[in-house]
Amino acid sequence: MVPEITRRTPIGELVMNHPSAVEILFNYGFHCIGCGLSSYETIEEGAAAHGFDDEAIDKLVEELNASAKKAPAADLPQESVAADKKPAAPKKDGKAKEKKPKSKGK
């Protein structure tokens, strides 16, 4: 079961648990999802700071809940197929070395 999203849900928590919420927030004018306040500011606080009235905040929360219920599986982090593989070793200077053609002794 998907936990209910409320006015008191922190924006950062919402985005982490429901990535599909980002598009809805953008549509409502929340273009500051990555700002420092979003990690602890609630939906209600963020909406009020953007000039939303109570009716608009309620509508936003309803839309976020509807979206979360439609596609909860899509929002859950998927385990990587290559999770057990080691990452490639980084290049020493960050650049790939060029292969020089072998010279034939004359």
C-alpha positions as CSV (number, residue, x, y, z in Angstrom):
1,M,0.0,0.0,0.0
2,V,1.2,3.5,-0.9
3,P,1.4,5.8,2.1
4,E,-0.9,8.8,1.8
5,I,0.7,12.1,0.7
6,T,-0.4,14.9,2.9
7,R,0.2,18.7,3.2
8,R,2.8,17.8,5.8
9,T,4.8,15.5,3.6
10,P,8.3,17.0,3.1
11,I,8.9,17.8,-0.6
12,G,12.3,16.0,-0.5
13,E,10.7,12.8,0.8
14,L,7.9,13.1,-1.7
15,V,10.4,13.3,-4.6
16,M,12.5,10.4,-3.3
17,N,9.6,8.1,-2.8
18,H,7.6,9.2,-5.9
19,P,9.8,10.5,-8.7
20,S,6.7,10.9,-10.9
21,A,5.6,13.7,-8.5
22,V,8.3,15.9,-10.0
23,E,6.4,16.5,-13.2
24,I,3.2,17.4,-11.3
25,L,5.2,19.8,-9.1
26,F,6.7,21.4,-12.2
27,N,3.2,21.8,-13.7
28,Y,2.2,23.7,-10.5
29,G,5.2,26.0,-10.8
30,F,7.5,24.2,-8.3
31,H,10.8,24.7,-10.2
32,C,12.9,24.6,-7.1
33,I,12.7,20.9,-6.4
34,G,16.5,20.7,-6.0
35,C,16.8,23.8,-3.7
36,G,18.0,23.3,-0.2
37,L,14.6,24.0,1.4
38,S,12.9,21.1,-0.4
39,S,14.7,18.5,1.7
40,Y,12.7,19.5,4.8
41,E,10.0,22.0,3.6
42,T,6.5,20.5,3.5
43,I,4.2,20.6,0.5
44,E,2.0,23.0,2.3
45,E,5.0,25.3,3.2
46,G,6.3,25.3,-0.3
47,A,2.9,25.9,-1.9
48,A,2.2,28.8,0.5
49,A,5.6,30.3,-0.3
50,H,4.5,30.2,-4.0
51,G,1.2,31.9,-3.2
52,F,-1.1,28.9,-3.2
53,D,-4.4,29.2,-1.3
54,D,-5.8,26.3,0.7
55,E,-8.0,25.1,-2.2
56,A,-5.0,25.0,-4.6
57,I,-2.9,23.1,-2.0
58,D,-5.7,20.5,-1.5
59,K,-5.9,20.1,-5.3
60,L,-2.2,19.6,-5.6
61,V,-2.1,17.0,-2.8
62,E,-5.1,15.1,-4.4
63,E,-3.3,15.0,-7.7
64,L,0.0,13.8,-6.1
65,N,-1.9,11.0,-4.3
66,A,-3.8,9.9,-7.5
67,S,-0.5,9.8,-9.3
68,A,1.2,7.7,-6.6
69,K,-1.6,5.2,-6.5
70,K,-1.7,4.8,-10.3
71,A,2.0,3.9,-10.7
72,P,3.5,2.9,-7.3
73,A,5.7,0.1,-8.9
74,A,7.2,2.6,-11.4
75,D,8.3,4.8,-8.5
76,L,10.1,2.1,-6.5
77,P,13.8,1.9,-7.1
78,Q,14.7,-1.0,-9.4
79,E,17.7,-3.2,-8.5
80,S,20.4,-2.9,-11.1
81,V,21.0,-5.9,-13.2
82,A,24.7,-5.1,-13.1
83,A,24.7,-4.5,-9.3
84,D,27.1,-7.3,-8.6
85,K,29.7,-6.2,-11.2
86,K,32.6,-4.0,-10.3
87,P,32.8,-0.7,-12.0
88,A,35.5,-0.2,-14.6
89,A,38.7,1.2,-13.1
90,P,39.0,4.9,-13.7
91,K,41.7,6.3,-16.0
92,K,44.7,7.7,-14.2
93,D,44.3,11.2,-15.6
94,G,40.7,10.9,-16.7
95,K,41.7,10.5,-20.4
96,A,42.1,7.4,-22.5
97,K,45.6,6.8,-23.7
98,E,46.1,6.9,-27.4
99,K,47.8,4.0,-29.0
100,K,50.8,4.9,-30.9
101,P,51.5,3.0,-34.1
102,K,54.5,0.7,-33.8
103,S,57.4,1.9,-35.8
104,K,59.2,-0.6,-38.0
105,G,62.9,-0.3,-37.6
106,K,64.7,0.7,-40.9
